[in-house]
Amino acid sequence: MPCQLCDRDVKQLTVHHLIPKQTVKRKQADSGPTIDICSPCHRQIHVLYSNLELAKHLNSIDKLKSEPKMQKFLGWIRKQNPQKKVRIRRK
């Protein structure tokens, strides 16, 4: 299955909430839209941005793809072998 961010074909995808669950009121049943992305893309999103930034400014797949820091990462990750584990540097 292809990652919705980097388009790499990976064995397993993770669910990313476009509006982080921590920013949604607990009683609200629907936590909003999600996308299926690979683990490296998911980790990189949470390394680069706070949940508040994600909720307010980067709450769609198009906004994430057009964000300069993510564009740089996506350009790099697309060249990586999808079968190999990729290290993501923390802040």
FIKOL-850374 format. One record per residue: x negated, y negated, z of N, C-alpha, C, O in turn. Coordinates in steps of 0.02 Angstrom, whole numbers, plus 32768, in hexadecimal, padded with zeros to 4 digits. Layout:
N
<rec><n_east>X</n_east><n_north>Y</n_north><n_up>Z</n_up><ca_east>X</ca_east><ca_north>Y</ca_north><ca_up>Z</ca_up><c_east>X</c_east><c_north>Y</c_north><c_up>Z</c_up><o_east>X</o_east><o_north>Y</o_north><o_up>Z</o_up></rec>
...
***
This chain:
91
<rec><n_east>7FD6</n_east><n_north>803B</n_north><n_up>8000</n_up><ca_east>8000</ca_east><ca_north>8000</ca_north><ca_up>8000</ca_up><c_east>7FD4</c_east><c_north>7FC2</c_north><c_up>8000</c_up><o_east>7FA2</o_east><o_north>7FBF</o_north><o_up>8024</o_up></rec>
<rec><n_east>7FE5</n_east><n_north>7F90</n_north><n_up>7FD9</n_up><ca_east>7FBC</ca_east><ca_north>7F53</ca_north><ca_up>7FD8</ca_up><c_east>7FCC</c_east><c_north>7F24</c_north><c_up>8012</c_up><o_east>8006</o_east><o_north>7F1C</o_north><o_up>8027</o_up></rec>
<rec><n_east>7F98</n_east><n_north>7F05</n_north><n_up>802C</n_up><ca_east>7FA0</ca_east><ca_north>7ED1</ca_north><ca_up>805F</ca_up><c_east>7FC0</c_east><c_north>7E95</c_north><c_up>803D</c_up><o_east>7FAC</o_east><o_north>7E82</o_north><o_up>8005</o_up></rec>
<rec><n_east>7FF0</n_east><n_north>7E76</n_north><n_up>805E</n_up><ca_east>8012</ca_east><ca_north>7E3D</ca_north><ca_up>8040</ca_up><c_east>7FE8</c_east><c_north>7DFD</c_north><c_up>803F</c_up><o_east>7FFA</o_east><o_north>7DCC</o_north><o_up>801E</o_up></rec>
<rec><n_east>7FAF</n_east><n_north>7DFD</n_north><n_up>8062</n_up><ca_east>7F83</ca_east><ca_north>7DC3</ca_north><ca_up>8060</ca_up><c_east>7F49</c_east><c_north>7DCE</c_north><c_up>8030</c_up><o_east>7F3E</o_east><o_north>7DA5</o_north><o_up>8003</o_up></rec>
<rec><n_east>7F22</n_east><n_north>7E03</n_north><n_up>8039</n_up><ca_east>7EE6</ca_east><ca_north>7E0C</ca_north><ca_up>8010</ca_up><c_east>7EF1</c_east><c_north>7E39</c_north><c_up>7FD3</c_up><o_east>7EC5</o_east><o_north>7E3E</o_north><o_up>7FA9</o_up></rec>
<rec><n_east>7F2B</n_east><n_north>7E59</n_north><n_up>7FCF</n_up><ca_east>7F3C</ca_east><ca_north>7E85</ca_north><ca_up>7F97</ca_up><c_east>7F12</c_east><c_north>7EC4</c_north><c_up>7F92</c_up><o_east>7F14</o_east><o_north>7EE7</o_north><o_up>7F5F</o_up></rec>
<rec><n_east>7EEA</n_east><n_north>7ED3</n_north><n_up>7FC6</n_up><ca_east>7EC3</ca_east><ca_north>7F11</ca_north><ca_up>7FC4</ca_up><c_east>7EF2</c_east><c_north>7F4C</c_north><c_up>7FD4</c_up><o_east>7F20</o_east><o_north>7F45</o_north><o_up>7FFC</o_up></rec>
<rec><n_east>7EE5</n_east><n_north>7F84</n_north><n_up>7FB5</n_up><ca_east>7F0B</ca_east><ca_north>7FC1</ca_north><ca_up>7FC1</ca_up><c_east>7EEE</c_east><c_north>7FE5</c_north><c_up>7FFD</c_up><o_east>7EB7</o_east><o_north>8002</o_north><o_up>7FF8</o_up></rec>
<rec><n_east>7F10</n_east><n_north>7FE4</n_north><n_up>8036</n_up><ca_east>7EF7</ca_east><ca_north>8003</ca_north><ca_up>8073</ca_up><c_east>7F27</c_east><c_north>8039</c_north><c_up>808A</c_up><o_east>7F62</o_east><o_north>8039</o_north><o_up>8078</o_up></rec>
<rec><n_east>7F0C</n_east><n_north>8068</n_north><n_up>80B2</n_up><ca_east>7F36</ca_east><ca_north>80A0</ca_north><ca_up>80CA</ca_up><c_east>7F6B</c_east><c_north>808A</c_north><c_up>80FB</c_up><o_east>7FA4</o_east><o_north>80A2</o_north><o_up>80F8</o_up></rec>
<rec><n_east>7F59</n_east><n_north>805C</n_north><n_up>8127</n_up><ca_east>7F87</ca_east><ca_north>8048</ca_north><ca_up>815C</ca_up><c_east>7F8D</c_east><c_north>7FFC</c_north><c_up>8161</c_up><o_east>7F5B</o_east><o_north>7FD9</o_north><o_up>815F</o_up></rec>
<rec><n_east>7FCA</n_east><n_north>7FE5</n_north><n_up>8166</n_up><ca_east>7FD6</ca_east><ca_north>7F9D</ca_north><ca_up>816D</ca_up><c_east>7FF2</c_east><c_north>7F8E</c_north><c_up>81B3</c_up><o_east>800F</o_east><o_north>7FBA</o_north><o_up>81D3</o_up></rec>
<rec><n_east>7FE9</n_east><n_north>7F50</n_north><n_up>81C8</n_up><ca_east>8005</ca_east><ca_north>7F3A</ca_north><ca_up>8208</ca_up><c_east>803B</c_east><c_north>7F06</c_north><c_up>81FA</c_up><o_east>803B</o_east><o_north>7EE6</o_north><o_up>81C5</o_up></rec>
<rec><n_east>8068</n_east><n_north>7EFE</n_north><n_up>8228</n_up><ca_east>809E</ca_east><ca_north>7ECD</ca_north><ca_up>8221</ca_up><c_east>8088</c_east><c_north>7E8C</c_north><c_up>8242</c_up><o_east>8076</o_east><o_north>7E8B</o_north><o_up>827D</o_up></rec>
<rec><n_east>808A</n_east><n_north>7E56</n_north><n_up>821B</n_up><ca_east>8079</ca_east><ca_north>7E14</ca_north><ca_up>8236</ca_up><c_east>80B9</c_east><c_north>7DEA</c_north><c_up>8238</c_up><o_east>80DA</o_east><o_north>7DE2</o_north><o_up>8205</o_up></rec>
<rec><n_east>80CA</n_east><n_north>7DD0</n_north><n_up>8273</n_up><ca_east>8103</ca_east><ca_north>7DA4</ca_north><ca_up>827B</ca_up><c_east>80EE</c_east><c_north>7D5E</c_north><c_up>8264</c_up><o_east>80C0</o_east><o_north>7D41</o_north><o_up>8280</o_up></rec>
<rec><n_east>8110</n_east><n_north>7D44</n_north><n_up>8232</n_up><ca_east>80FE</ca_east><ca_north>7D01</ca_north><ca_up>8218</ca_up><c_east>8109</c_east><c_north>7CCC</c_north><c_up>824D</c_up><o_east>80E6</o_east><o_north>7C9A</o_north><o_up>824E</o_up></rec>
<rec><n_east>813A</n_east><n_north>7CD6</n_north><n_up>8278</n_up><ca_east>8144</ca_east><ca_north>7CAB</ca_north><ca_up>82B2</ca_up><c_east>8134</c_east><c_north>7CD7</c_north><c_up>82EE</c_up><o_east>815D</o_east><o_north>7D02</o_north><o_up>8300</o_up></rec>
<rec><n_east>80FB</n_east><n_north>7CCD</n_north><n_up>830F</n_up><ca_east>80E6</ca_east><ca_north>7CF9</ca_north><ca_up>8345</ca_up><c_east>811D</c_east><c_north>7D03</c_north><c_up>837A</c_up><o_east>8141</o_east><o_north>7CD4</o_north><o_up>838C</o_up></rec>
<rec><n_east>8122</n_east><n_north>7D41</n_north><n_up>8392</n_up><ca_east>8156</ca_east><ca_north>7D52</ca_north><ca_up>83C2</ca_up><c_east>8151</c_east><c_north>7D29</c_north><c_up>8402</c_up><o_east>8184</o_east><o_north>7D1D</o_north><o_up>8423</o_up></rec>
<rec><n_east>8115</n_east><n_north>7D14</n_north><n_up>8415</n_up><ca_east>810D</ca_east><ca_north>7CED</ca_north><ca_up>8452</ca_up><c_east>812F</c_east><c_north>7CA9</c_north><c_up>844D</c_up><o_east>813F</o_east><o_north>7C8A</o_north><o_up>8480</o_up></rec>
<rec><n_east>8139</n_east><n_north>7C90</n_north><n_up>8410</n_up><ca_east>8157</ca_east><ca_north>7C4E</ca_north><ca_up>8408</ca_up><c_east>81A2</c_east><c_north>7C50</c_north><c_up>83FF</c_up><o_east>81C3</o_east><o_north>7C1D</o_north><o_up>83FA</o_up></rec>
<rec><n_east>81BE</n_east><n_north>7C8D</n_north><n_up>83FD</n_up><ca_east>8207</ca_east><ca_north>7C95</ca_north><ca_up>83F5</ca_up><c_east>8224</c_east><c_north>7CA4</c_north><c_up>843A</c_up><o_east>8207</o_east><o_north>7CC9</o_north><o_up>8462</o_up></rec>
<rec><n_east>825F</n_east><n_north>7C88</n_north><n_up>8447</n_up><ca_east>827F</ca_east><ca_north>7C95</ca_north><ca_up>8488</ca_up><c_east>828D</c_east><c_north>7CDF</c_north><c_up>8490</c_up><o_east>82A2</o_east><o_north>7D01</o_north><o_up>8461</o_up></rec>
<rec><n_east>8281</n_east><n_north>7CF8</n_north><n_up>84CC</n_up><ca_east>8286</ca_east><ca_north>7D40</ca_north><ca_up>84D9</ca_up><c_east>82CA</c_east><c_north>7D5E</c_north><c_up>84C8</c_up><o_east>82CE</o_east><o_north>7D96</o_north><o_up>84AF</o_up></rec>
<rec><n_east>8300</n_east><n_north>7D3A</n_north><n_up>84D5</n_up><ca_east>8343</ca_east><ca_north>7D55</ca_north><ca_up>84CA</ca_up><c_east>8356</c_east><c_north>7D58</c_north><c_up>8481</c_up><o_east>8387</o_east><o_north>7D7A</o_north><o_up>846F</o_up></rec>
<rec><n_east>8331</n_east><n_north>7D36</n_north><n_up>8457</n_up><ca_east>8340</ca_east><ca_north>7D36</ca_north><ca_up>8410</ca_up><c_east>832E</c_east><c_north>7D7A</c_north><c_up>83F2</c_up><o_east>82F4</o_east><o_north>7D8F</o_north><o_up>83F5</o_up></rec>
<rec><n_east>835F</n_east><n_north>7D9D</n_north><n_up>83D7</n_up><ca_east>8355</ca_east><ca_north>7DE1</ca_north><ca_up>83BF</ca_up><c_east>8326</c_east><c_north>7DE3</c_north><c_up>8383</c_up><o_east>82F9</o_east><o_north>7E0D</o_north><o_up>837F</o_up></rec>
<rec><n_east>8331</n_east><n_north>7DB7</n_north><n_up>8353</n_up><ca_east>8309</ca_east><ca_north>7DB6</ca_north><ca_up>8316</ca_up><c_east>82CB</c_east><c_north>7D8C</c_north><c_up>8320</c_up><o_east>82CF</o_east><o_north>7D50</o_north><o_up>832D</o_up></rec>
<rec><n_east>8291</n_east><n_north>7DAB</n_north><n_up>831B</n_up><ca_east>8252</ca_east><ca_north>7D86</ca_north><ca_up>8325</ca_up><c_east>8239</c_east><c_north>7D67</c_north><c_up>82E4</c_up><o_east>8200</o_east><o_north>7D4E</o_north><o_up>82E2</o_up></rec>
<rec><n_east>8260</n_east><n_north>7D67</n_north><n_up>82B0</n_up><ca_east>824E</ca_east><ca_north>7D45</ca_north><ca_up>8273</ca_up><c_east>822F</c_east><c_north>7D72</c_north><c_up>823F</c_up><o_east>8229</o_east><o_north>7DAF</o_north><o_up>8248</o_up></rec>
<rec><n_east>821B</n_east><n_north>7D54</n_north><n_up>8207</n_up><ca_east>8200</ca_east><ca_north>7D7B</ca_north><ca_up>81CF</ca_up><c_east>81BB</c_east><c_north>7D98</c_north><c_up>81DE</c_up><o_east>8195</o_east><o_north>7D7B</o_north><o_up>8205</o_up></rec>
<rec><n_east>81AD</n_east><n_north>7DD0</n_north><n_up>81BE</n_up><ca_east>816C</ca_east><ca_north>7DF1</ca_north><ca_up>81C6</ca_up><c_east>814E</c_east><c_north>7E00</c_north><c_up>8182</c_up><o_east>8171</o_east><o_north>7E00</o_north><o_up>814F</o_up></rec>
<rec><n_east>810C</n_east><n_north>7E0B</n_north><n_up>8181</n_up><ca_east>80EA</ca_east><ca_north>7E22</ca_north><ca_up>8145</ca_up><c_east>80BF</c_east><c_north>7E5E</c_north><c_up>8158</c_up><o_east>80AB</o_east><o_north>7E66</o_north><o_up>8191</o_up></rec>
<rec><n_east>80B1</n_east><n_north>7E89</n_north><n_up>8127</n_up><ca_east>8087</ca_east><ca_north>7EC3</ca_north><ca_up>8131</ca_up><c_east>8041</c_east><c_north>7EB3</c_north><c_up>8118</c_up><o_east>8037</o_east><o_north>7EA9</o_north><o_up>80DC</o_up></rec>
<rec><n_east>8011</n_east><n_north>7EB2</n_north><n_up>8146</n_up><ca_east>7FCC</ca_east><ca_north>7EA0</ca_north><ca_up>8133</ca_up><c_east>7F9B</c_east><c_north>7ED2</c_north><c_up>8151</c_up><o_east>7FAB</o_east><o_north>7EF7</o_north><o_up>8180</o_up></rec>
<rec><n_east>7F5E</n_east><n_north>7ED3</n_north><n_up>8135</n_up><ca_east>7F2A</ca_east><ca_north>7F00</ca_north><ca_up>814E</ca_up><c_east>7F10</c_east><c_north>7EE5</c_north><c_up>8191</c_up><o_east>7F18</o_east><o_north>7EAA</o_north><o_up>81A2</o_up></rec>
<rec><n_east>7EF1</n_east><n_north>7F12</n_north><n_up>81B5</n_up><ca_east>7ED7</ca_east><ca_north>7F00</ca_north><ca_up>81F7</ca_up><c_east>7EA3</c_east><c_north>7EC7</c_north><c_up>81F6</c_up><o_east>7EA7</o_east><o_north>7E9A</o_north><o_up>8220</o_up></rec>
<rec><n_east>7E73</n_east><n_north>7EC7</n_north><n_up>81C6</n_up><ca_east>7E43</ca_east><ca_north>7E8F</ca_north><ca_up>81C5</ca_up><c_east>7E65</c_east><c_north>7E4B</c_north><c_up>81BA</c_up><o_east>7E53</o_east><o_north>7E1A</o_north><o_up>81DA</o_up></rec>
<rec><n_east>7E96</n_east><n_north>7E48</n_north><n_up>818D</n_up><ca_east>7EB9</ca_east><ca_north>7E08</ca_north><ca_up>8182</ca_up><c_east>7EDF</c_east><c_north>7DF4</c_north><c_up>81C1</c_up><o_east>7EDF</o_east><o_north>7DB9</o_north><o_up>81D4</o_up></rec>
<rec><n_east>7EFE</n_east><n_north>7E24</n_north><n_up>81E2</n_up><ca_east>7F25</ca_east><ca_north>7E15</ca_north><ca_up>821F</ca_up><c_east>7EF7</c_east><c_north>7DFB</c_north><c_up>8255</c_up><o_east>7F06</o_east><o_north>7DC9</o_north><o_up>8276</o_up></rec>
<rec><n_east>7EBE</n_east><n_north>7E1C</n_north><n_up>825F</n_up><ca_east>7E8F</ca_east><ca_north>7E05</ca_north><ca_up>8293</ca_up><c_east>7E74</c_east><c_north>7DC0</c_north><c_up>8282</c_up><o_east>7E6E</o_east><o_north>7D95</o_north><o_up>82AE</o_up></rec>
<rec><n_east>7E64</n_east><n_north>7DB3</n_north><n_up>8243</n_up><ca_east>7E49</ca_east><ca_north>7D73</ca_north><ca_up>822F</ca_up><c_east>7E7A</c_east><c_north>7D3A</c_north><c_up>823B</c_up><o_east>7E67</o_east><o_north>7D04</o_north><o_up>8252</o_up></rec>
<rec><n_east>7EB9</n_east><n_north>7D46</n_north><n_up>822C</n_up><ca_east>7EED</ca_east><ca_north>7D13</ca_north><ca_up>8239</ca_up><c_east>7EEC</c_east><c_north>7CFE</c_north><c_up>8282</c_up><o_east>7EEC</o_east><o_north>7CC3</o_north><o_up>8292</o_up></rec>
<rec><n_east>7EEA</n_east><n_north>7D30</n_north><n_up>82AF</n_up><ca_east>7EEE</ca_east><ca_north>7D20</ca_north><ca_up>82F6</ca_up><c_east>7EAC</c_east><c_north>7D06</c_north><c_up>8313</c_up><o_east>7EAC</o_east><o_north>7CE9</o_north><o_up>8349</o_up></rec>
<rec><n_east>7E75</n_east><n_north>7D11</n_north><n_up>82F0</n_up><ca_east>7E35</ca_east><ca_north>7CF3</ca_north><ca_up>8304</ca_up><c_east>7E35</c_east><c_north>7CA9</c_north><c_up>82F1</c_up><o_east>7E1D</o_east><o_north>7C7E</o_north><o_up>8317</o_up></rec>
<rec><n_east>7E4F</n_east><n_north>7C99</n_north><n_up>82B6</n_up><ca_east>7E4B</ca_east><ca_north>7C55</ca_north><ca_up>829C</ca_up><c_east>7E80</c_east><c_north>7C25</c_north><c_up>82B9</c_up><o_east>7E74</o_east><o_north>7BEA</o_north><o_up>82C0</o_up></rec>
<rec><n_east>7EBB</n_east><n_north>7C3F</n_north><n_up>82C9</n_up><ca_east>7EF3</ca_east><ca_north>7C13</ca_north><ca_up>82DA</ca_up><c_east>7F15</c_east><c_north>7C27</c_north><c_up>831B</c_up><o_east>7F1A</o_east><o_north>7C62</o_north><o_up>832C</o_up></rec>
<rec><n_east>7F2D</n_east><n_north>7BF5</n_north><n_up>8340</n_up><ca_east>7F54</ca_east><ca_north>7C03</ca_north><ca_up>837C</ca_up><c_east>7F9B</c_east><c_north>7C15</c_north><c_up>8368</c_up><o_east>7FB0</o_east><o_north>7C08</o_north><o_up>832F</o_up></rec>
<rec><n_east>7FC0</n_east><n_north>7C34</n_north><n_up>8395</n_up><ca_east>8005</ca_east><ca_north>7C45</ca_north><ca_up>8387</ca_up><c_east>802F</c_east><c_north>7C07</c_north><c_up>8379</c_up><o_east>805E</o_east><o_north>7C0A</o_north><o_up>8350</o_up></rec>
<rec><n_east>801F</n_east><n_north>7BD1</n_north><n_up>8399</n_up><ca_east>8044</ca_east><ca_north>7B93</ca_north><ca_up>838E</ca_up><c_east>8038</c_east><c_north>7B79</c_north><c_up>8346</c_up><o_east>8067</o_east><o_north>7B63</o_north><o_up>8325</o_up></rec>
<rec><n_east>7FF9</n_east><n_north>7B7B</n_north><n_up>8330</n_up><ca_east>7FE9</ca_east><ca_north>7B66</ca_north><ca_up>82EB</ca_up><c_east>800E</c_east><c_north>7B93</c_north><c_up>82B9</c_up><o_east>8029</o_east><o_north>7B7B</o_north><o_up>8287</o_up></rec>
<rec><n_east>800E</n_east><n_north>7BD4</n_north><n_up>82C6</n_up><ca_east>802F</ca_east><ca_north>7C02</ca_north><ca_up>8299</ca_up><c_east>807A</c_east><c_north>7BF4</c_north><c_up>8296</c_up><o_east>8098</o_east><o_north>7BF5</o_north><o_up>8260</o_up></rec>
<rec><n_east>8099</n_east><n_north>7BE8</n_north><n_up>82D0</n_up><ca_east>80E1</ca_east><ca_north>7BDC</ca_north><ca_up>82D2</ca_up><c_east>80F4</c_east><c_north>7B9B</c_north><c_up>82B0</c_up><o_east>8126</o_east><o_north>7B98</o_north><o_up>828C</o_up></rec>
<rec><n_east>80CD</n_east><n_north>7B66</n_north><n_up>82BA</n_up><ca_east>80DF</ca_east><ca_north>7B24</ca_north><ca_up>829F</ca_up><c_east>80CA</c_east><c_north>7B19</c_north><c_up>8257</c_up><o_east>80F0</o_east><o_north>7AFC</o_north><o_up>8230</o_up></rec>
<rec><n_east>808E</n_east><n_north>7B2F</n_north><n_up>8245</n_up><ca_east>8072</ca_east><ca_north>7B1B</ca_north><ca_up>8204</ca_up><c_east>8065</c_east><c_north>7B54</c_north><c_up>81D3</c_up><o_east>8064</o_east><o_north>7B49</o_north><o_up>8197</o_up></rec>
<rec><n_east>805B</n_east><n_north>7B90</n_north><n_up>81EC</n_up><ca_east>8047</ca_east><ca_north>7BC8</ca_north><ca_up>81C1</ca_up><c_east>807A</c_east><c_north>7C01</c_north><c_up>81C5</c_up><o_east>8068</o_east><o_north>7C3B</o_north><o_up>81CF</o_up></rec>
<rec><n_east>80BA</n_east><n_north>7BEF</n_north><n_up>81BF</n_up><ca_east>80F0</ca_east><ca_north>7C1F</ca_north><ca_up>81CB</ca_up><c_east>810C</c_east><c_north>7C3E</c_north><c_up>818B</c_up><o_east>8145</o_east><o_north>7C55</o_north><o_up>818A</o_up></rec>
<rec><n_east>80E5</n_east><n_north>7C3F</n_north><n_up>8156</n_up><ca_east>80F9</ca_east><ca_north>7C62</ca_north><ca_up>8118</ca_up><c_east>80BA</c_east><c_north>7C7F</c_north><c_up>80F8</c_up><o_east>8082</o_east><o_north>7C69</o_north><o_up>8105</o_up></rec>
<rec><n_east>80C4</n_east><n_north>7CB0</n_north><n_up>80CE</n_up><ca_east>808B</ca_east><ca_north>7CD1</ca_north><ca_up>80AD</ca_up><c_east>8068</c_east><c_north>7C9F</c_north><c_up>807F</c_up><o_east>802A</o_east><o_north>7CA1</o_north><o_up>8079</o_up></rec>
<rec><n_east>808D</n_east><n_north>7C74</n_north><n_up>805E</n_up><ca_east>806F</ca_east><ca_north>7C43</ca_north><ca_up>8031</ca_up><c_east>8045</c_east><c_north>7C10</c_north><c_up>8057</c_up><o_east>800F</o_east><o_north>7BFD</o_north><o_up>8040</o_up></rec>
<rec><n_east>805C</n_east><n_north>7BFB</n_north><n_up>8091</n_up><ca_east>8036</ca_east><ca_north>7BCC</ca_north><ca_up>80BA</ca_up><c_east>7FF5</c_east><c_north>7BEC</c_north><c_up>80D3</c_up><o_east>7FC0</o_east><o_north>7BCC</o_north><o_up>80D4</o_up></rec>
<rec><n_east>7FF9</n_east><n_north>7C2B</n_north><n_up>80E6</n_up><ca_east>7FBD</ca_east><ca_north>7C4F</ca_north><ca_up>80FC</ca_up><c_east>7F8B</c_east><c_north>7C55</c_north><c_up>80C4</c_up><o_east>7F4F</o_east><o_north>7C49</o_north><o_up>80CD</o_up></rec>
<rec><n_east>7FA3</n_east><n_north>7C69</n_north><n_up>8088</n_up><ca_east>7F77</ca_east><ca_north>7C73</ca_north><ca_up>804F</ca_up><c_east>7F56</c_east><c_north>7C32</c_north><c_up>8038</c_up><o_east>7F1F</o_east><o_north>7C33</o_north><o_up>801D</o_up></rec>
<rec><n_east>7F78</n_east><n_north>7BF9</n_north><n_up>8042</n_up><ca_east>7F5D</ca_east><ca_north>7BBA</ca_north><ca_up>8029</ca_up><c_east>7F33</c_east><c_north>7B95</c_north><c_up>805D</c_up><o_east>7F16</o_east><o_north>7B61</o_north><o_up>804D</o_up></rec>
<rec><n_east>7F2F</n_east><n_north>7BAE</n_north><n_up>809A</n_up><ca_east>7F07</ca_east><ca_north>7B8F</ca_north><ca_up>80CF</ca_up><c_east>7EBD</c_east><c_north>7B99</c_north><c_up>80BE</c_up><o_east>7EA8</o_east><o_north>7BD2</o_north><o_up>80B2</o_up></rec>
<rec><n_east>7E94</n_east><n_north>7B64</n_north><n_up>80BD</n_up><ca_east>7E4E</ca_east><ca_north>7B69</ca_north><ca_up>80A8</ca_up><c_east>7E24</c_east><c_north>7B9F</c_north><c_up>80CB</c_up><o_east>7DFF</o_east><o_north>7BC2</o_north><o_up>80AB</o_up></rec>
<rec><n_east>7E2B</n_east><n_north>7BA4</n_north><n_up>810E</n_up><ca_east>7E03</ca_east><ca_north>7BD7</ca_north><ca_up>8132</ca_up><c_east>7E18</c_east><c_north>7C1D</c_north><c_up>811D</c_up><o_east>7DED</o_east><o_north>7C4A</o_north><o_up>8117</o_up></rec>
<rec><n_east>7E58</n_east><n_north>7C28</n_north><n_up>8112</n_up><ca_east>7E70</ca_east><ca_north>7C6A</ca_north><ca_up>80FD</ca_up><c_east>7E5C</c_east><c_north>7C78</c_north><c_up>80B5</c_up><o_east>7E4C</o_east><o_north>7CB1</o_north><o_up>80A4</o_up></rec>
<rec><n_east>7E5C</n_east><n_north>7C45</n_north><n_up>808B</n_up><ca_east>7E48</ca_east><ca_north>7C4E</ca_north><ca_up>8045</ca_up><c_east>7E00</c_east><c_north>7C67</c_north><c_up>8042</c_up><o_east>7DEF</o_east><o_north>7C93</o_north><o_up>801A</o_up></rec>
<rec><n_east>7DD5</n_east><n_north>7C4A</n_north><n_up>806B</n_up><ca_east>7D8F</ca_east><ca_north>7C5F</ca_north><ca_up>806D</ca_up><c_east>7D8A</c_east><c_north>7CA8</c_north><c_up>8082</c_up><o_east>7D66</o_east><o_north>7CCF</o_north><o_up>8064</o_up></rec>
<rec><n_east>7DAE</n_east><n_north>7CBA</n_north><n_up>80B7</n_up><ca_east>7DAE</ca_east><ca_north>7CFF</ca_north><ca_up>80CF</ca_up><c_east>7DCA</c_east><c_north>7D2E</c_north><c_up>809B</c_up><o_east>7DAE</o_east><o_north>7D63</o_north><o_up>808E</o_up></rec>
<rec><n_east>7E02</n_east><n_north>7D1C</n_north><n_up>807C</n_up><ca_east>7E21</ca_east><ca_north>7D48</ca_north><ca_up>804A</ca_up><c_east>7DF4</c_east><c_north>7D53</c_north><c_up>800E</c_up><o_east>7DF2</o_east><o_north>7D8A</o_north><o_up>7FF2</o_up></rec>
<rec><n_east>7DCF</n_east><n_north>7D20</n_north><n_up>7FFA</n_up><ca_east>7D9F</ca_east><ca_north>7D28</ca_north><ca_up>7FC3</ca_up><c_east>7D6A</c_east><c_north>7D5B</c_north><c_up>7FD4</c_up><o_east>7D53</o_east><o_north>7D81</o_north><o_up>7FA9</o_up></rec>
<rec><n_east>7D55</n_east><n_north>7D5C</n_north><n_up>8014</n_up><ca_east>7D22</ca_east><ca_north>7D8B</ca_north><ca_up>802A</ca_up><c_east>7D3F</c_east><c_north>7DD2</c_north><c_up>8033</c_up><o_east>7D22</o_east><o_north>7E02</o_north><o_up>801B</o_up></rec>
<rec><n_east>7D78</n_east><n_north>7DD7</n_north><n_up>8054</n_up><ca_east>7D93</ca_east><ca_north>7E19</ca_north><ca_up>8065</ca_up><c_east>7DA9</c_east><c_north>7E3F</c_north><c_up>8027</c_up><o_east>7DA6</o_east><o_north>7E7D</o_north><o_up>8026</o_up></rec>
<rec><n_east>7DBD</n_east><n_north>7E1D</n_north><n_up>7FF3</n_up><ca_east>7DD2</ca_east><ca_north>7E3F</ca_north><ca_up>7FB6</ca_up><c_east>7D99</c_east><c_north>7E66</c_north><c_up>7F96</c_up><o_east>7DA5</o_east><o_north>7E96</o_north><o_up>7F71</o_up></rec>
<rec><n_east>7D5B</n_east><n_north>7E53</n_north><n_up>7FA5</n_up><ca_east>7D21</ca_east><ca_north>7E74</ca_north><ca_up>7F89</ca_up><c_east>7D0C</c_east><c_north>7EB1</c_north><c_up>7FB3</c_up><o_east>7CE1</o_east><o_north>7ED8</o_north><o_up>7F9E</o_up></rec>
<rec><n_east>7D2A</n_east><n_north>7EB9</n_north><n_up>7FED</n_up><ca_east>7D16</ca_east><ca_north>7EEF</ca_north><ca_up>801B</ca_up><c_east>7D3C</c_east><c_north>7F2F</c_north><c_up>800B</c_up><o_east>7D75</o_east><o_north>7F2E</o_north><o_up>7FF5</o_up></rec>
<rec><n_east>7D1B</n_east><n_north>7F67</n_north><n_up>8018</n_up><ca_east>7D39</ca_east><ca_north>7FA9</ca_north><ca_up>800E</ca_up><c_east>7D72</c_east><c_north>7FB2</c_north><c_up>803F</c_up><o_east>7D67</o_east><o_north>7FAD</o_north><o_up>807C</o_up></rec>
<rec><n_east>7DAF</n_east><n_north>7FBF</n_north><n_up>8027</n_up><ca_east>7DE8</ca_east><ca_north>7FC6</ca_north><ca_up>8055</ca_up><c_east>7DE3</c_east><c_north>8003</c_north><c_up>8083</c_up><o_east>7E06</o_east><o_north>8007</o_north><o_up>80B6</o_up></rec>
<rec><n_east>7DB8</n_east><n_north>8034</n_north><n_up>8072</n_up><ca_east>7DB1</ca_east><ca_north>8070</ca_north><ca_up>809B</ca_up><c_east>7D80</c_east><c_north>8065</c_north><c_up>80D5</c_up><o_east>7D7F</o_east><o_north>808D</o_north><o_up>8104</o_up></rec>
<rec><n_east>7D57</n_east><n_north>8031</n_north><n_up>80D1</n_up><ca_east>7D26</ca_east><ca_north>8024</ca_north><ca_up>8106</ca_up><c_east>7D42</c_east><c_north>7FF5</c_north><c_up>813B</c_up><o_east>7D6A</o_east><o_north>7FC9</o_north><o_up>812C</o_up></rec>
<rec><n_east>7D2C</n_east><n_north>8000</n_north><n_up>8179</n_up><ca_east>7D40</ca_east><ca_north>7FD4</ca_north><ca_up>81AF</ca_up><c_east>7D1A</c_east><c_north>7F92</c_north><c_up>81A8</c_up><o_east>7CDE</o_east><o_north>7F92</o_north><o_up>819D</o_up></rec>
<rec><n_east>7D3E</n_east><n_north>7F5B</n_north><n_up>81AE</n_up><ca_east>7D20</ca_east><ca_north>7F18</ca_north><ca_up>81A6</ca_up><c_east>7D1D</c_east><c_north>7EF7</c_north><c_up>81EA</c_up><o_east>7D4E</o_east><o_north>7EF6</o_north><o_up>820F</o_up></rec>
<rec><n_east>7CE3</n_east><n_north>7EDA</n_north><n_up>81F9</n_up><ca_east>7CDB</ca_east><ca_north>7EB5</ca_north><ca_up>8238</ca_up><c_east>7CF3</c_east><c_north>7E6D</c_north><c_up>8230</c_up><o_east>7CE2</o_east><o_north>7E4C</o_north><o_up>8200</o_up></rec>
<rec><n_east>7D1A</n_east><n_north>7E57</n_north><n_up>8260</n_up><ca_east>7D32</ca_east><ca_north>7E13</ca_north><ca_up>8261</ca_up><c_east>7D10</c_east><c_north>7DEF</c_north><c_up>829B</c_up><o_east>7D12</o_east><o_north>7E07</o_north><o_up>82D4</o_up></rec>
<rec><n_east>7CF0</n_east><n_north>7DB8</n_north><n_up>828D</n_up><ca_east>7CCD</ca_east><ca_north>7D92</ca_north><ca_up>82C2</ca_up><c_east>7CFE</c_east><c_north>7D68</c_north><c_up>82E9</c_up><o_east>7D25</o_east><o_north>7D42</o_north><o_up>82CD</o_up></rec>
<rec><n_east>7CFA</n_east><n_north>7D70</n_north><n_up>832A</n_up><ca_east>7D24</ca_east><ca_north>7D47</ca_north><ca_up>8357</ca_up><c_east>7D05</c_east><c_north>7D02</c_north><c_up>835D</c_up><o_east>7CCA</o_east><o_north>7CF8</o_north><o_up>834E</o_up></rec>
<rec><n_east>7D2D</n_east><n_north>7CD3</n_north><n_up>8373</n_up><ca_east>7D15</ca_east><ca_north>7C8E</ca_north><ca_up>837B</ca_up><c_east>7CDB</c_east><c_north>7C8B</c_north><c_up>83AB</c_up><o_east>7CC0</o_east><o_north>7C55</o_north><o_up>83B8</o_up></rec>
***
